[in-house]
Amino acid sequence: MERPDSCEVPSASELIDNKIASLGDWRGDMLSRIRRLIREADPDILEECKWFKPTNPTGVPVWSHTGIICTGESYKSKVKLTFAKGAALSDPARLFNSSLDGKVRRAIDIGEGEKIDASAFKALIRAAVALNKSGRK
């Protein structure tokens, strides 16, 4: 028996599309750009949404490949990309600028008008994927 259309659950990609559209400002543009760079870096990346709550009904965008690579959260003054195993990654371009004292995670905070080095970011994504595939923590 088929479910009626009104019961269909949106895919994670649709939820991320909705999140980007709902922001309607530079944060949506930045999250969209980051998403594109992630997909360019790893076409096999899995998009997910996790940690739903009443104040965030679309959840948090999560990109995974053999484990979580990074999350993309939006706040009033920044877009925050948190890398699950960022402390284990080499970051020669010094993209990580937040959570630097953490033993596992590292984050990139991007404010309005700031740019991100696309090639360095894609290299970081690829390194995170390789780390996940290696099974190392």
Number of C-alpha atoms within 10 A of each C-alpha: 3 4 7 7 7 6 7 8 9 11 12 19 14 15 20 25 16 14 22 20 14 12 15 10 11 16 25 20 14 22 24 17 14 19 18 13 17 23 17 14 20 17 10 11 19 17 20 19 19 13 11 11 10 7 7 10 12 21 19 21 25 24 21 19 17 15 16 20 26 24 20 21 18 20 11 9 12 17 21 20 23 22 26 20 21 25 19 17 17 12 15 10 12 10 17 21 11 16 17 14 9 11 11 15 19 23 23 22 20 21 16 13 8 9 9 13 9 14 12 15 21 18 18 24 24 17 19 26 20 15 19 19 12 10 9 9 10
